[in-house]
Amino acid sequence: MYGNTSFGGETEEVTLTAEQREELRQDLSSVAARTRELLPGEFVVGSEISNSTTGPRATIAVQPPVGSVVSADYTPEDPESASISDAERDDLAQGIAASAALQVKQVMGDDTSPTAQ
């Protein structure tokens, strides 16, 4: 019933130059690197830039050792600047790391005993 209905304002597709796309790729790589720093080595962190109907979409994903993949998307809204600010990079890295750690905690539950004391 609402499948093709647009409830938001009209969004203009954002197109990036090759330089802007490379800047976005570097920013996304720094988010992935920061996320890896925050998590143990058992967590696999990846990133990619893909195209959506409104333009480029940057995705960062974490596969915890147990549980489902956790991911976050970033879509540039300003065609003049596709970069991810320092504060946004820190927020993305911390948020995705926390979500992945919570995913493991939820899967493991409270019934596990510590491996060492």
C-alpha positions as CSV (number, residue, x, y, z in Angstrom):
1,M,0.0,0.0,0.0
2,Y,2.8,2.4,0.9
3,G,5.5,0.7,-1.2
4,N,6.1,3.6,-3.6
5,T,5.0,6.5,-1.4
6,S,7.6,9.0,-0.5
7,F,6.9,10.5,2.9
8,G,10.0,12.6,3.1
9,G,11.0,15.6,1.0
10,E,12.4,15.0,-2.4
11,T,16.0,14.0,-2.1
12,E,18.4,14.9,-4.9
13,E,20.8,12.2,-5.9
14,V,24.4,13.0,-4.7
15,T,27.1,12.3,-7.3
16,L,30.7,12.3,-6.3
17,T,33.8,13.2,-8.3
18,A,36.7,10.7,-8.4
19,E,38.5,12.8,-5.7
20,Q,35.5,12.9,-3.4
21,R,34.9,9.2,-3.8
22,E,38.6,8.5,-2.9
23,E,38.3,10.9,0.1
24,L,35.2,9.0,1.3
25,R,37.0,5.7,0.8
26,Q,40.0,6.9,2.9
27,D,37.6,8.2,5.7
28,L,35.8,4.8,5.7
29,S,39.1,3.0,5.9
30,S,40.0,5.1,8.9
31,V,36.7,4.1,10.6
32,A,37.4,0.5,9.9
33,A,40.9,0.8,11.3
34,R,39.6,2.6,14.5
35,T,37.0,-0.1,14.9
36,R,39.7,-2.8,14.7
37,E,41.6,-1.0,17.4
38,L,38.6,-1.1,19.7
39,L,37.8,-4.8,19.2
40,P,39.7,-8.1,19.8
41,G,41.2,-9.9,16.8
42,E,38.4,-12.4,16.6
43,F,36.1,-9.7,15.2
44,V,36.3,-9.3,11.4
45,V,35.8,-5.7,10.2
46,G,35.1,-4.7,6.6
47,S,33.9,-1.7,4.6
48,E,32.7,-0.9,1.2
49,I,31.2,1.9,-0.9
50,S,28.2,1.1,-3.0
51,N,25.7,3.1,-5.0
52,S,22.1,3.5,-3.9
53,T,19.1,5.3,-5.4
54,T,20.2,8.5,-3.7
55,G,23.9,8.2,-4.5
56,P,26.9,6.6,-2.8
57,R,26.5,4.7,0.4
58,A,29.5,3.8,2.7
59,T,29.0,0.7,4.8
60,I,31.1,-0.5,7.7
61,A,30.4,-4.0,9.0
62,V,31.6,-6.2,11.8
63,Q,31.3,-10.0,12.0
64,P,31.6,-11.0,15.7
65,P,33.0,-14.4,16.6
66,V,29.4,-15.5,17.4
67,G,26.2,-13.9,16.3
68,S,25.0,-11.9,13.4
69,V,26.9,-9.3,11.4
70,V,26.5,-5.7,12.7
71,S,26.7,-2.9,10.1
72,A,26.3,0.9,9.8
73,D,25.7,3.0,6.7
74,Y,26.9,6.5,6.0
75,T,25.3,8.5,3.1
76,P,26.8,11.9,2.2
77,E,24.1,14.4,2.1
78,D,26.1,17.3,0.8
79,P,27.4,17.0,-2.8
80,E,30.1,19.6,-2.0
81,S,31.7,17.5,0.8
82,A,31.5,13.7,0.9
83,S,34.0,13.4,3.7
84,I,33.2,12.0,7.1
85,S,34.2,14.4,9.9
86,D,36.6,13.3,12.7
87,A,33.7,13.3,15.2
88,E,31.5,11.3,12.9
89,R,34.3,8.8,12.3
90,D,34.8,8.3,16.1
91,D,31.0,8.0,16.6
92,L,30.8,5.4,13.8
93,A,33.7,3.3,15.1
94,Q,32.6,3.4,18.7
95,G,29.0,2.7,17.9
96,I,29.7,-0.2,15.6
97,A,32.3,-1.7,18.0
98,A,29.8,-1.4,20.9
99,S,27.0,-3.0,18.9
100,A,29.2,-5.9,17.9
101,A,30.3,-6.4,21.5
102,L,26.7,-6.3,22.7
103,Q,25.8,-8.8,19.9
104,V,28.3,-11.3,21.4
105,K,27.1,-10.6,25.0
106,Q,23.5,-11.3,23.9
107,V,24.4,-14.5,22.1
108,M,26.6,-15.8,25.0
109,G,24.1,-14.9,27.7
110,D,24.9,-14.9,31.4
111,D,25.2,-18.7,31.7
112,T,28.9,-18.9,30.6
113,S,31.6,-19.5,33.2
114,P,34.9,-17.6,33.0
115,T,37.7,-19.6,31.3
116,A,40.2,-18.6,34.1
117,Q,40.0,-17.2,37.5
